[in-house]
Amino acid sequence: MAKREWDESDVRIRPNKRGSRPRTKERPSHDDAVQGRIVTVDRGRYTAIVAEDSSEERVVVAARARELRRTPVVAGDFVALVGDVSGRPDTLARLVRVEERQTVLRRSADDTDPIERVVVANADQLVIVVAAANPEPRTGFIDRALVAAYDAGIEPLLLVTKADLKDPAPLLATYEHLPLTVVVSRTAETDEGPADEAAAGAGIDARGADGSSARLDEEAVAELRAELDGHVTVLLGHSGVGKSTMVNALTGADRATGGVNAVTGRGRHTSSSALALRLSDAPPGSWIIDTPGIRSFGLAHVDPDRILHAFADLEPGTAACERGCRHDAAAVGCGLDAWVAEGNAGDAGPARLASLRRLLGSGSREEAQDAKELGA
């Protein structure tokens, strides 16, 4: 019997159960994709504005492509969309790319959590909202928000609501040495209506989806509005401080509003997701992003050296520090101590220095726990 000659045709190939198409890591470029601005995210569906400020402007709902499943997509993001981008009812586009972000506001669950949580993208202003009372303002939270804003390259503003319930002067004195724009609203949210007769004549009605009413200071609303025109602004604050009420007044929206728990002194959550809304009668590109109330604002992602930049009233004092000074309570000869003692940071200097050192991790274990519980 002659010896058989074998060749490549004798090689048996087991069929691929998943198909015969060869695998590749290359992805389509999606050159035909349209760009949209994400305005809200809800249970895996992304709502975007396409062809913004044009006659073809429309709202498109999209699902995220598989290759983006680990990429966070948040309000303010510019994204690339393919598929059915008509915006017709019951249609679904596909979100295939997140465009490069100009700014990113981040936080972590606490100061030890290494996981960053993106709050919003492409905002150029941050309004830190606190109430003068009910709930009580937390300077620790304000300081943390300032650090996050400066670290992200976002201009911060401070909005103090419910100033008729308590004089905000002591709180504002803490930040008088900072280049920080402050807006004070002197009327309070109530279930019955305006806080007093004077407010009734000079206020703006804002009614929440839960039926509660508020009488906002017309002058304060106008002052804040002047700061927002032409900007993408995010509002950040604890629940119950009046973020959504102010958003309703600025945009004509109907965001749900809520009060404060009489037992805990904390606000009740009413907004479950961030929502970008266009400002009423404003120049193109004027957006305001309302965010859910937060309990804590961790800064695990911020380098300690960058935390100091948020304390412009204290930073000059580091010129007298020795090289390598950590500026914490254990540092010997830290120039910040002398700077504060000499009154260069004002009457609030000692409190500001204590806040800085807590953020740098020098506080006691009890202080850290208190800060976590209070959202400071």
N, C-alpha and C positions, 0 to 999 in steps of 0.2 A: 504493500500500500504506500502510495507516494506521500511524502510529508507535505502537510498543508501549509500554504503561505498565508500568514495573517496580515491584515491591513486595518486601517481605521474604521472601515465599514463594519468590522466585526465587534467593535466596542459598543456595548449596550449602555444606554444612558437612562437612568431612572427619571421618569417624568417629575417635574416640580409640582407638588400639590397646590402651590399657590399661583401656578401659571408659568408660562415659559418666558415671560418678559424679563430680561436681565435687570437686576437691581442697580440703581445709580444714586449717588448722593447729590447729583445736580438737581437744582430746583428751577422751575420756570421763572423768568425774569418779571413776568406780569407787566410788560411795558404798556399794556392797554388798561391798566388799573386806574380807577378814579380816586381822587383824594377826598377824605372826609374828616370832619372834626368830631371826635367822640364827645357826646353830651351826657350819656349815662350808661351804666352797666347794670344789667339785671338778670341773674340766673343764667349766665352763659349767652346772653343776647346783648349785642352792642349796638346802641343807637347813635347814628352819626348824621351830621349835616353835610350834605354834598352840594357843590356849586354855591357856596355861601355868598350871600349878598349879590346874587345875580337873578335874572328872571327864571332860571332853571333850578333855583334852590329847592331842595327836597330832603325829606327825612328818610334815611335808609336803615333798616335793621339787618344786622349781619351776625353770622356765626364765625368763630375763630377757626382758621385752618389748623390741621393737625400739627404741622411743624412749629406752630406758635403756642402750643399748649402750656409751655413753661414761661412764656413771656407775659408779664403783667400788662394789661391794657386798661387805662384809667381815663376818667373824664379829663378832657383837655388834650388828649393824644391826637395827632394827625396820623391817619392810617390809610393804607391802600386797599381798595375794595374791588372785587371782580364778581362776575356772575350777573345776577339780576340786580342792578343798581337803579332800577326805575323808581323805587320808592312806593310802588303800588301796594295796596293792602294784601296781606298774606304772602308777600314775597320775602325771600331771604338771600342776601348777598353773602359773599365769603371774604373775611378779613384775612389778607395774606401778608401784610407787612406793617410794622410800626415804624413811622418815619423818625428821623433823628430828633431828639427832644432838645429844646433850648434850655429849659429848666426842669428840675424834678424836685418836688417837695416830698421828703421821705420822713419816716419815723420807724421806731421799733417798739415792740410791746413793752419793753423796759430797758434799762441801761445794760443788761447782761445778755439780752437776746440778740444773737448775731444776724437774725433774719430781718432784712429791710422790707418795709411795707411802703409802696409808692402811694402817696395820697392823691396828688394831681400832677399833671404834666403841663408844661408850656405856660404857666402862670407867671406874670411879672410883678404882681402885688399880692401881699398877704394881709388880710384884715384880721387881727387878733381880737376876738370879741369876748369881753368879760362884763359881768353885771356888777354894779356898785354894791349890790346886796341881793340876796335871794335868787341864786346862790351867791355866797361870799366869793370875792375874787381871790385867786391864788397867784401870787407873784411868781412862784416857782414855775407855774405853767406859762406865764408870759415870758419869763426868761428862756424857757425851753423853746418856745415858738420863735423867739427872736434868734436864737442860735440856729435853728433849722432854716429860717428865712435867709439869714446872712450866708450860711453855708451853701444854700442853693442859688444864691445870687438873685434873690427876690426882695423887693422893697417892702418892709413891714409898715403897717399902720396899726394904731390901737383905737378900738371903738369901745367906749364904756357906756353901757345901757343902764336903765333904771336908776339914773342919778338922782331922781327925786326921792328915792327911798333912803339914800345915805349919801353924804357928802363925799365925792371921790377924791377930794384934794389930797388926803394922806397917800392914797394909792398913786396919784399922778406925781407926787413929789419924789417918789422912788425913781422916776424916769425923767426927771426934769433936766438932767445933764446929758441925755441922749438926743441925737438928731432924729426924733421920732414924732411923726404927725399923730395928733390925738384928736378924736372927735367924741364929744360927750352928748348923749341923748338924755334929756331931763324929764321924760315922761315914762311911765311904767305900763307894762302889760297888766290888764285886769280882766276879769270875767264879766264885769258890769259895763265897762266903758272907760272914759278918760279918768286919769288920776284925780283931777280937780277941775273946777270951772275955768280956770285960766288956760289949762291945757286944751280944753274943749274948743277954744276960739283960735288956737294957733297950732293945730296938730293935723296929722294925716291919719285917716282911718286905715287900719290893716286888719283884715279878718282871716283867721286861720281856717283850715278845713274842718277842724273840730268844733267850729262855732264860736270859739273864744274871740274877743276883740282886743284891740290895742290902739292906743292913741299915741302916735309917734310925733316927736318934736319936728315940726316942718323945717326949722332952721338946721337941725342936725342932719336930717335926711338930705337936704340940699347941699350941705357942706361935704357930706360923705360922697354924694353923687358927683360933685365936682372933681373929687380925687379918682373916681373910677372911670370916667369917660375916656375911651380909647385904650383901655387896659383890659387884660384878662386877670381877674381878681378872685382869689379864693378866700372864703370866710372860714375861720377855724375857732372853735370854742367848745366849752362844755355844754351839755344839754341844759335847756332852760334859760340861757342867757339872752335869747332873742334873735338868734341868727336868721331863722326862717321868717320871722316877723319882718325883719329889715329887708330880707330878700323880696318878700311879697310887695313891700312898699316901693322898692326900686324897680321891680320888673313887671308888676301886675300879675304875678303868678299866684297860685293858691296852695303853697306848701303848708303842710300841717304844722301847727304850733302847739306847744304844750307848756305846762307849768312846772312847779318844783315840788318834789315830795316833801311833805311837812315833817316826816320822821327823819329821813336821811339828809335833808337839805340839798339833795342833788336833783338835777333836772331829769325829766322823763324823756326818753328817746322818742322822737317823732319822725326824723329823717333816717331812712334805712340805707340810703346810698347817696353818693355824691351826684349832683345834678348841675350841669352848666346851663345857664339861662342868659338870653340876650337882654341887655339893659334897654329899658323903654326910651325911645326918642334919643338914641345915642349914636355917635359916629360908628362906622363899620369897625368890627373887631372889638367891640365893647361887650365883654362877657363877665358874668359873676357866677362862681361855682360855690354852691351851698354844700357843706359836708356834714355827715352825721356827727352828733356830739361825741366827744372822746373822753375816756376816763383817764388815760395816761398818754404821755408823749415821750417815749424813750429816745435816747440819742446815742445808742450803741454804735451807729454808723459814722459818727462825727469824731474826727481826731481831736484829742484834748487841746492841741495847739490852736485849733480853729475855734474852739469854744470861747477862748479869751477874746476873739475879735468881736463877739457880740456884746462885750462889756466895754464899750468905748470910753466910759467914764473911769474905768480902772486900768485899762491897758497901758496908758502912759507911765503908770507907776512901775511897770516891769523894767523900765530903763535902768533902774538902780539895782536890779537883781543880778546875782552872780550867774555865770554861764551854767546852763543845765538846771536852773531852778524850776521846780515843778509847780510852784505857786500854791501849794496846798498848805494845810494847817501844820504839817510836819516840817515844812521848809524853814531852815534857819536863815535869818537875814533876808527874807523875801521883801522886795521893795514895795509890794502892795500894802503891807501893814503900815509902813511909814506914810505912804501916799494917802491912805484913808485916815490915819491919825491926824494928819495935817489938815484935814477937811477938804482936800482937793476933789472928793467925790460927793461933797455935800452931806447933809444930815443922814441921808440914806446910805452913805458909804459902807458902814459896818454890815448892814443887812445885805447890800449888794455883794460885798466880799464873801459873806457867808453863803449866799446863793451860788456864787461862782465856784466856791470850793466844794459845795455839795455836788455840783455838776461834774467837777473834776474827780469825784469819787472819794473825797477826803472825809465826808460826813460819817457819823457813827452808823452802826447797823440799824439802830432804832430810827434815826433820821431818814435813812434810805427807805425803810418800810413805810414810814409816815408819808413820805413823798409819793410813794407808789400808790398808797391807798387814797390820797387826796388828789392824785393826778397832777402833782407838782413836778 
